[in-house]
Amino acid sequence: MFSAEEISEFKKEYITLEKRMEKIEKNQRSTTLKLSEHLKELMDEIESTQEREKNMRNPAIITRIKVAKKGARLFKNVIYFEKDVAKKFEEGNISEDAGKKFISVVKFIKDGKMPLAKKEFEYFEEIIELSKAYERAEEEMKEKEQILRREQLKIKNIFAEMSELEKETVDLEKVQKYKELLKNLENLKKARETYLNSLLSEPVAELLEDIENQSLRDYYRGFPEKGEITKLREFFSEYQVFGKCNVGQLCEFFGYSEKKLSHVCPETSKFRKVVLGNRKFFETVHALKHTTFLVVDDENEKVMDFYAKRIKNAQKTVEQIRELSKEKSSCKEEYKKNKKIEKRKEELSKYSKKELEEELKNTGHLLELLHSSPEDKPVDSEPNPPKKPGFFSRVLSIFK
């Protein structure tokens, strides 16, 4: 943001430039500037060509011809420029004083007196620099106004939002119910984790028995069919060294070489057929926490029944979830609404109403200061008297 001193200093400089610009007729500024810039380009090009010609040593004839042609073209351009100046004056697009100075510069150029032409052109150099400075000041004026307007709008929007938040109402009872639902669902997720840990810590022989007895296949399609489970149980009964392993320990055998495996299981082909044939199943069980097996879902009645009947101390939690889920949709809506309001209130808590009011007042003051008129604004001068035939009338007659 800006201080009042910064804006005052800028406005002072801006008004100074504006007053200087007012000395050039408003409807003549654009044409005077374009002619000045055009003449400057011509003078720079002429001077560059003359410098090049001066520095050439024994140039080839073709080079001399090119330079001479360029000089002739530039001279023609000067003549065209002179005619253009006369035309613009006749149309009232430049003042007589400016026209006289343009013609004077052209005359010096035609007479080969470039230093005098440049000296005379200093008047237009000032116009070019003044115009650029004024253009930059106008851009800065717009930028400062945009910044102040944006700041003003931002403060007003904060006030409006504060006011809207104060009017917002939330059913806190429903919010609390949804919080309780979330808490119970979280408790059930912890119960799932505990249950899965118990499965994974069991010897695989017992794990397969649980899959059968608890009908776990009904809750996850990745478990083998009954016939395959029977084959695995028979194998682990025969080779108890594997049957006593938990699923993580069993998976370690999958990377054994034939020779290393034969020390544990002489019938390596049987191991590969029965156990490795179900490798995907054992690796899935090893990562069971990351599957959809018994994933907590209050809308899945079958899973909810499993927790209520099979998981210790989960029945009461499931009952509460079912009761709270009756108004789940409306409670969730109020919960989200309340969360959004609380978050925005927290974000807005860093603002002080008193400070915002002061800042809004200050921003308004700066905008007024930026657009204030100078106290010593000059009185408008009398209308220009009708032009009398003079210097330019004579110049124009040359081109008619």
C-alpha positions as CSV (number, residue, x, y, z in Angstrom):
1,M,0.0,0.0,0.0
2,F,0.9,3.6,-0.4
3,S,1.3,6.4,2.1
4,A,-0.5,9.8,1.8
5,E,3.0,11.4,1.3
6,E,3.8,9.0,-1.6
7,I,0.4,9.8,-3.3
8,S,0.8,13.6,-2.7
9,E,4.4,13.6,-4.2
10,F,3.3,11.5,-7.2
11,K,0.2,13.8,-7.8
12,K,2.4,16.9,-7.5
13,E,4.7,15.5,-10.3
14,Y,1.8,14.4,-12.3
15,I,0.2,17.9,-12.2
16,T,3.5,19.5,-13.2
17,L,3.6,17.2,-16.3
18,E,-0.1,17.8,-17.0
19,K,0.5,21.6,-16.9
20,R,3.4,21.3,-19.3
21,M,1.3,19.1,-21.6
22,E,-1.5,21.7,-21.6
23,K,0.9,24.1,-23.4
24,I,0.5,21.9,-26.4
25,E,-3.0,22.1,-27.9
26,K,-4.8,18.9,-27.0
27,N,-6.0,18.3,-30.5
28,Q,-2.5,18.9,-31.9
29,R,-0.5,16.8,-29.4
30,S,-0.7,13.5,-31.3
31,T,0.3,14.9,-34.7
32,T,3.1,17.0,-33.2
33,L,4.5,14.0,-31.4
34,K,4.2,11.7,-34.5
35,L,6.0,14.3,-36.7
36,S,8.7,14.8,-34.0
37,E,9.4,11.1,-33.8
38,H,9.4,10.8,-37.6
39,L,11.8,13.7,-38.0
40,K,14.1,12.2,-35.3
41,E,14.2,8.9,-37.2
42,L,15.1,10.8,-40.4
43,M,17.8,12.8,-38.7
44,D,19.3,9.7,-37.1
45,E,19.3,7.8,-40.4
46,I,20.8,10.8,-42.3
47,E,23.5,11.2,-39.6
48,S,24.3,7.5,-39.7
49,T,24.6,7.5,-43.5
50,Q,26.8,10.6,-43.5
51,E,29.1,9.0,-40.8
52,R,29.3,5.8,-42.8
53,E,30.2,7.7,-45.9
54,K,32.9,9.7,-44.1
55,N,34.5,6.5,-42.6
56,M,34.7,4.6,-45.9
57,R,38.2,4.2,-47.4
58,N,38.4,3.5,-51.1
59,P,35.0,1.9,-51.3
60,A,34.0,-0.2,-54.3
61,I,31.9,1.7,-56.8
62,I,28.8,-0.5,-56.0
63,T,29.1,0.6,-52.3
64,R,29.4,4.3,-53.3
65,I,26.3,3.9,-55.5
66,K,24.3,2.3,-52.7
67,V,25.3,5.0,-50.2
68,A,24.4,7.7,-52.8
69,K,21.0,6.1,-53.5
70,K,20.3,6.0,-49.8
71,G,21.3,9.6,-49.4
72,A,19.0,10.6,-52.3
73,R,16.1,8.6,-50.8
74,L,16.6,10.3,-47.5
75,F,16.6,13.7,-49.1
76,K,13.3,12.8,-50.8
77,N,11.9,11.7,-47.5
78,V,12.9,15.1,-46.0
79,I,11.0,16.8,-48.8
80,Y,8.0,14.6,-48.2
81,F,8.2,15.4,-44.5
82,E,8.2,19.1,-45.3
83,K,5.1,18.8,-47.4
84,D,3.4,16.7,-44.7
85,V,4.2,19.5,-42.2
86,A,2.5,22.0,-44.4
87,K,-0.5,19.8,-44.9
88,K,-0.9,19.2,-41.2
89,F,-0.8,22.9,-40.5
90,E,-3.4,23.6,-43.1
91,E,-5.6,21.0,-41.5
92,G,-5.1,22.7,-38.1
93,N,-3.4,19.7,-36.6
94,I,-0.2,21.6,-35.6
95,S,0.4,25.1,-34.3
96,E,2.2,27.8,-36.3
97,D,5.1,27.9,-33.9
98,A,5.6,24.1,-34.2
99,G,5.3,24.3,-37.9
100,K,7.9,27.1,-38.1
101,K,10.4,25.0,-36.0
102,F,9.8,21.9,-38.2
103,I,10.5,23.9,-41.4
104,S,13.5,25.5,-39.7
105,V,15.0,22.1,-38.9
106,V,14.3,20.8,-42.4
107,K,16.0,23.9,-43.9
108,F,19.2,23.2,-41.8
109,I,19.1,19.6,-42.9
110,K,18.8,20.5,-46.6
111,D,21.6,23.0,-46.2
112,G,23.8,20.3,-44.7
113,K,23.9,22.0,-41.3
114,M,23.1,19.0,-39.1
115,P,24.5,20.5,-35.8
116,L,22.2,23.5,-36.2
117,A,19.3,21.2,-37.2
118,K,19.9,19.2,-34.0
119,K,20.0,22.3,-31.9
120,E,16.7,23.5,-33.4
121,F,15.2,20.0,-32.9
122,E,15.9,20.2,-29.1
123,Y,12.4,21.8,-28.8
124,F,10.8,18.6,-30.2
125,E,13.2,16.4,-28.1
126,E,11.6,18.0,-25.1
127,I,8.1,17.3,-26.4
128,I,9.0,13.6,-27.0
129,E,10.5,13.2,-23.5
130,L,7.6,15.1,-22.0
131,S,5.1,12.9,-23.8
132,K,6.9,9.7,-22.7
133,A,7.1,11.0,-19.1
134,Y,3.4,11.9,-19.1
135,E,2.4,8.6,-20.6
136,R,4.4,6.8,-17.9
137,A,2.7,9.0,-15.2
138,E,-0.8,8.2,-16.6
139,E,0.0,4.4,-16.5
140,E,1.3,4.8,-12.9
141,M,-1.9,6.7,-12.1
142,K,-4.0,3.8,-13.4
143,E,-1.9,1.2,-11.6
144,K,-2.2,3.1,-8.3
145,E,-5.9,3.5,-8.7
146,Q,-6.3,-0.2,-9.5
147,I,-4.3,-1.2,-6.4
148,L,-6.3,1.0,-4.2
149,R,-9.6,-0.1,-5.7
150,R,-8.6,-3.7,-5.3
151,E,-7.7,-3.1,-1.7
152,Q,-11.0,-1.3,-1.1
153,L,-13.0,-4.1,-2.7
154,K,-11.0,-6.7,-0.6
155,I,-11.9,-4.9,2.6
156,K,-15.5,-4.6,1.6
157,N,-15.7,-8.3,0.7
158,I,-14.2,-9.2,4.1
159,F,-16.8,-7.1,5.9
160,A,-19.6,-8.6,3.8
161,E,-18.3,-12.1,4.6
162,M,-18.1,-11.4,8.3
163,S,-21.7,-10.1,8.2
164,E,-22.9,-13.2,6.3
165,L,-21.1,-15.6,8.7
166,E,-22.8,-13.9,11.6
167,K,-26.2,-14.6,10.0
168,E,-25.4,-18.3,9.3
169,T,-27.2,-20.8,11.4
170,V,-26.2,-24.5,12.0
171,D,-28.1,-27.3,13.7
172,L,-25.5,-28.1,16.3
173,E,-27.4,-31.2,17.4
174,K,-27.0,-32.8,14.0
175,V,-23.4,-31.7,13.9
176,Q,-22.8,-33.5,17.1
177,K,-24.6,-36.7,15.9
178,Y,-22.4,-36.8,12.8
179,K,-19.3,-36.4,14.9
180,E,-20.4,-39.3,17.0
181,L,-21.0,-41.4,13.9
182,L,-17.5,-40.6,12.7
183,K,-16.1,-41.5,16.1
184,N,-17.9,-44.9,16.1
185,L,-16.8,-45.6,12.5
186,E,-13.2,-44.9,13.6
187,N,-13.6,-47.3,16.5
188,L,-14.8,-50.0,14.2
189,K,-11.8,-49.4,11.9
190,K,-9.5,-50.0,14.9
191,A,-11.5,-53.1,15.7
192,R,-10.9,-54.3,12.1
193,E,-7.2,-53.6,12.4
194,T,-7.0,-55.6,15.6
195,Y,-9.0,-58.5,14.1
196,L,-6.7,-58.6,11.0
197,N,-3.6,-58.5,13.1
198,S,-4.9,-61.6,15.0
199,L,-5.5,-63.4,11.7
200,L,-2.1,-62.6,10.4
201,S,-0.4,-63.7,13.6
202,E,-2.1,-67.2,13.5
203,P,-0.4,-70.2,12.1
204,V,-1.6,-70.7,8.5
205,A,-3.2,-74.0,9.5
206,E,-5.4,-72.2,12.0
207,L,-6.0,-69.3,9.6
208,L,-7.4,-71.7,7.0
209,E,-9.6,-73.2,9.6
210,D,-11.0,-69.7,10.5
211,I,-11.6,-69.0,6.9
212,E,-13.8,-72.1,6.8
213,N,-15.5,-71.8,10.1
214,Q,-16.2,-68.1,9.9
215,S,-17.2,-68.2,6.3
216,L,-14.7,-65.4,5.5
217,R,-15.0,-66.3,1.8
218,D,-18.4,-64.6,1.9
219,Y,-16.7,-61.3,2.6
220,Y,-13.8,-61.5,0.2
221,R,-13.7,-63.2,-3.2
222,G,-9.9,-63.5,-3.1
223,F,-10.0,-66.5,-0.8
224,P,-9.7,-70.0,-2.3
225,E,-12.7,-72.3,-2.8
226,K,-13.5,-75.0,-0.2
227,G,-11.7,-77.8,-2.2
228,E,-8.5,-75.8,-2.4
229,I,-8.6,-74.9,1.3
230,T,-8.9,-78.7,2.1
231,K,-5.8,-79.5,0.0
232,L,-3.9,-76.8,1.8
233,R,-4.9,-77.9,5.2
234,E,-3.9,-81.5,4.4
235,F,-0.5,-80.3,3.2
236,F,0.1,-78.2,6.3
237,S,-1.0,-81.1,8.5
238,E,1.6,-83.4,6.8
239,Y,4.3,-80.7,6.8
240,Q,3.7,-79.0,10.1
241,V,6.9,-76.9,9.7
242,F,4.9,-74.9,7.3
243,G,1.6,-75.2,9.1
244,K,3.0,-73.6,12.2
245,C,4.2,-70.5,10.3
246,N,2.2,-67.4,10.1
247,V,1.4,-66.1,6.6
248,G,4.4,-63.7,6.7
249,Q,6.8,-66.4,7.5
250,L,5.3,-68.7,4.9
251,C,5.8,-66.1,2.2
252,E,9.5,-66.1,2.9
253,F,9.8,-69.7,1.6
254,F,8.5,-68.5,-1.9
255,G,12.0,-67.2,-2.7
256,Y,13.9,-70.4,-1.7
257,S,15.9,-72.3,-4.3
258,E,15.0,-75.9,-5.0
259,K,18.0,-77.1,-3.0
260,K,17.3,-74.9,0.0
261,L,13.6,-75.8,0.0
262,S,14.4,-79.6,-0.1
263,H,16.0,-79.3,3.4
264,V,12.6,-78.4,4.7
265,C,10.3,-80.2,2.3
266,P,11.6,-83.3,0.5
267,E,8.6,-83.2,-1.8
268,T,9.4,-79.8,-3.3
269,S,7.2,-80.5,-6.3
270,K,4.2,-80.9,-3.9
271,F,5.1,-77.6,-2.2
272,R,5.2,-75.8,-5.5
273,K,2.0,-77.3,-6.7
274,V,-0.1,-76.9,-3.5
275,V,1.4,-73.9,-1.8
276,L,3.0,-71.9,-4.6
277,G,-0.1,-72.6,-6.7
278,N,-1.9,-70.4,-4.1
279,R,0.9,-67.9,-3.8
280,K,-1.4,-65.0,-4.8
281,F,-3.8,-65.9,-2.0
282,F,-1.1,-66.0,0.7
283,E,0.5,-62.7,-0.5
284,T,-3.0,-61.1,-0.5
285,V,-3.6,-62.3,3.1
286,H,-0.2,-60.9,4.1
287,A,-1.4,-57.5,2.8
288,L,-5.0,-58.0,3.9
289,K,-5.2,-54.5,5.6
290,H,-4.9,-52.9,2.2
291,T,-7.8,-54.9,0.7
292,T,-11.5,-54.4,0.8
293,F,-11.9,-57.3,3.2
294,L,-14.3,-56.3,6.0
295,V,-13.7,-52.6,5.2
296,V,-15.9,-50.5,7.4
297,D,-19.0,-49.3,5.6
298,D,-22.1,-48.3,7.5
299,E,-24.2,-48.9,4.5
300,N,-23.0,-52.6,4.2
301,E,-25.4,-54.5,6.5
302,K,-23.6,-57.8,5.9
303,V,-20.3,-56.4,7.1
304,M,-22.0,-54.6,10.0
305,D,-23.6,-57.9,11.1
306,F,-20.2,-59.5,11.0
307,Y,-18.7,-56.9,13.4
308,A,-21.7,-57.1,15.7
309,K,-21.7,-60.9,16.0
310,R,-18.1,-61.9,15.6
311,I,-15.9,-59.0,16.9
312,K,-15.6,-58.6,20.7
313,N,-17.2,-55.4,22.1
314,A,-18.3,-54.2,18.7
315,Q,-22.0,-54.9,19.0
316,K,-22.7,-51.6,20.9
317,T,-20.7,-49.6,18.4
318,V,-22.6,-51.1,15.5
319,E,-25.9,-50.4,17.1
320,Q,-24.9,-46.7,17.6
321,I,-23.7,-46.5,14.0
322,R,-27.1,-47.8,12.8
323,E,-29.0,-45.4,14.9
324,L,-27.0,-42.4,13.9
325,S,-27.0,-43.4,10.2
326,K,-30.8,-42.8,10.1
327,E,-30.2,-39.1,9.7
328,K,-26.8,-39.4,8.1
329,S,-27.5,-37.3,5.0
330,S,-28.9,-34.2,6.8
331,C,-26.3,-34.5,9.7
332,K,-23.4,-34.8,7.3
333,E,-24.7,-31.7,5.5
334,E,-24.8,-29.7,8.7
335,Y,-21.4,-31.0,9.8
336,K,-19.8,-29.9,6.5
337,K,-21.5,-26.6,6.7
338,N,-20.3,-26.0,10.2
339,K,-16.8,-27.1,9.3
340,K,-16.7,-24.7,6.4
341,I,-18.0,-21.8,8.6
342,E,-15.5,-22.6,11.4
343,K,-12.6,-22.7,8.9
344,R,-13.6,-19.3,7.4
345,K,-14.1,-17.8,10.8
346,E,-10.6,-18.9,11.8
347,E,-9.2,-17.4,8.6
348,L,-11.1,-14.1,9.3
349,S,-10.1,-14.0,12.9
350,K,-6.7,-12.4,11.9
351,Y,-8.6,-9.3,10.9
352,S,-9.8,-6.6,13.3
353,K,-13.0,-4.8,12.4
354,K,-11.6,-1.6,13.8
355,E,-8.4,-1.8,11.8
356,L,-10.4,-2.8,8.7
357,E,-12.6,0.3,9.1
358,E,-9.5,2.5,9.5
359,E,-7.9,0.9,6.4
360,L,-11.0,1.4,4.3
361,K,-11.2,5.0,5.4
362,N,-7.5,5.5,4.6
363,T,-7.9,3.8,1.1
364,G,-10.9,6.1,0.3
365,H,-8.8,9.1,1.4
366,L,-5.9,8.0,-0.9
367,L,-8.2,7.6,-3.8
368,E,-9.6,11.1,-3.2
369,L,-6.1,12.4,-3.0
370,L,-5.1,10.7,-6.2
371,H,-7.9,12.3,-8.1
372,S,-7.9,15.7,-6.4
373,S,-7.6,18.8,-8.5
374,P,-4.7,21.2,-7.8
375,E,-5.7,24.2,-5.6
376,D,-3.8,26.6,-7.9
377,K,-5.4,25.3,-11.1
378,P,-4.8,27.9,-13.8
379,V,-7.7,29.9,-15.3
380,D,-8.5,28.8,-18.8
381,S,-7.0,31.1,-21.3
382,E,-9.0,33.0,-23.8
383,P,-9.8,31.2,-27.1
384,N,-7.1,31.5,-29.7
385,P,-7.7,34.4,-32.0
386,P,-8.2,33.6,-35.7
387,K,-5.0,32.8,-37.6
388,K,-3.6,35.6,-39.7
389,P,-1.8,34.9,-42.9
390,G,1.9,34.8,-42.1
391,F,4.9,32.5,-42.4
392,F,2.9,29.4,-43.1
393,S,0.7,30.9,-45.7
394,R,3.8,31.6,-47.7
395,V,5.1,28.1,-47.1
396,L,1.8,26.6,-48.2
397,S,1.8,28.5,-51.4
398,I,5.0,26.8,-52.4
399,F,3.3,23.4,-52.4
400,K,0.0,24.5,-54.2
